[in-house]
Amino acid sequence: MIHVIAIIKTKPGKREEVLSAFAEIIPAVLEEEGCIEYGPAVDAINAPPMQTPLGLNMFMVIEKWSSNATLDAHAKSSHMIAYGEKVKHLIDDRIIHVLAPKH
């Protein structure tokens, strides 16, 4: 299994617009072969003091995939390419961590 943490920084004030576009692709992604989990996350309200806030212009995408091959196919899918084109002018930066669980 592969874990992915994608940290997305939007242009100021554009996070909700990007999240709206993101919500449109979630059903297609969840139907992809090898997708185990896929969804956005933002700062929890009233989180404990240990929290390091992302802030109003950032969100994370939490993903789990069955393999590197299914993750690669996801990145090349038509809906992901279309989403990327739709929001690229709204994104300032993104950091993607591809991780393997360690037991």
Secondary structure, DSSP 8 states (H G I E B T S, - for coil): -EEEEEEEEESTT-HHHHHHHHHHHHHHHHTSTTEEEEEEE---TT--TT-----TTEEEEEEEES-HHHHHHHHTSHHHHHHHHHHGGGEEEEEEEEE----
